[in-house]
Amino acid sequence: MTRITLNKNEERRIKSGHPWVFSNEIRDVAGDRTAGIAAELYDAAGGFIGVGHYNPHSLIAFRLVSRQREDIDTDEFYERRISAALAHRQTRYPGLSTFRAVYGESDFLPGLVVDKYGDYLSLQLLSAGMDSRRAQIVAALRKIFAPLGIIARNDVSVRKLEGLDEQVELLWGDVPESVHMEENGLTFQVNLREGQKTGGFLDQKENHLLLRGISAGKNVLDCFCYTGGWAVHAASFGAASVLGIDISARAVAQAGSHARLNKTSDRVRFEECDAFERLRSLHQEGKRFGVIVMDPPAFVKSRKNIAEATKGYLTINRRALDLLEPGGYLITCSCSYHMGREAFRDLLVQAARLAKREVRLVATCSQAADHPVLLSFPESEYLKCFVLQVV
């Protein structure tokens, strides 16, 4: 097996539980250097650390798979790891048919994401190591889940960093144009071939329940509404009216169909518009809302644009606070890993000051339990969700 030796003192992070080794931390590579090859990792003194996948073309040159000396290229290995991941989901969500079944490093399968939508699986192979083991992965998934179809949503830019092509591939069976997804008693349609991520967003399902109680009888504004998850939940929890806004015509059209599907279209309407500008015009019109949801796409794509992204987050949250009636709630989110939890909280303090509103923090939340956070791997925690109330 390929043997990788680290530079002196570069083993501290990975021995503390982090699963990545960067290319500049490696002193020597002995053996096959094919991208994705299985390799053993050693510290500078020759001490064994673990086994993983090596990619000479990636900044993340080594991804740890196991801290034991074991064969990580067998069907049995993947069956065992995926079965363990499934067991966690079944404990947290007994009977649920749609959930994230594998979440990369947090399930000790770095570079692999698998989402289950009823009888269908949609996965992403985000590293050369996982991409080269698709046969073992598909075999394990078929044995464990017996799906009707498996599709690979490999149309993500992160694959370029691994030297991989971006494409959508049918790996097994057949996958229809859209499938139904049940969430909190509501039904949504998901396009597994063209939707965001693997087809839909599964990480907010627990946070959607934050609308229960606070939405009843209120006028609700859902910014960056995408296909209407927050908006439809608000209406189902008794909102008097819901306005969802998004710049994507396609998303707005699908959001409207979701409102009709869940029999909430009498209280929900959607507008295709720029959320930044619409927040401004709503203020000029003198509109006020009892609840506002702010769930934008990731503004921070890398560390180098944190300043620009911070300005964007500050603007939308300040404008949202301007629109809240006394006692109203703002549910505000950031899915940008590079925007840390404390930095996001500090930004909200600044937004409240600029809006001249007295605000209290009611709740802090994260991603759903099927997106578990590996404590020693902060990159696995990306979603921040704060509930604020104007008092």
FENJOKA-V313160 format. One record per run of one state. SS is the DSSP state (H for helix, E for strand, C for the rest). FROM is the first residue (numbers start at 1). TO is the last residue. Records with the same first field share a line. If there is no record, write none. Layout:
# FENJOKA-V313160
SS: FROM-TO / FROM-TO
This chain:
# FENJOKA-V313160
C: 1-1 / 7-11 / 16-19 / 31-36 / 43-47 / 55-59 / 67-74 / 93-97 / 108-111 / 118-119 / 126-127 / 132-133 / 146-148 / 155-156 / 163-166 / 174-178 / 184-185 / 191-206 / 212-218 / 224-228 / 237-240 / 247-248 / 262-267 / 273-274 / 285-288 / 296-302 / 335-340 / 356-358 / 366-377 / 381-383 / 391-391
E: 2-6 / 20-22 / 26-30 / 37-42 / 48-54 / 60-66 / 98-103 / 112-117 / 120-125 / 149-154 / 167-173 / 179-183 / 186-190 / 219-223 / 241-246 / 268-272 / 289-295 / 324-334 / 359-365 / 384-390
H: 12-15 / 23-25 / 75-92 / 104-107 / 128-131 / 134-145 / 157-162 / 207-211 / 229-236 / 249-261 / 275-284 / 303-323 / 341-355 / 378-380
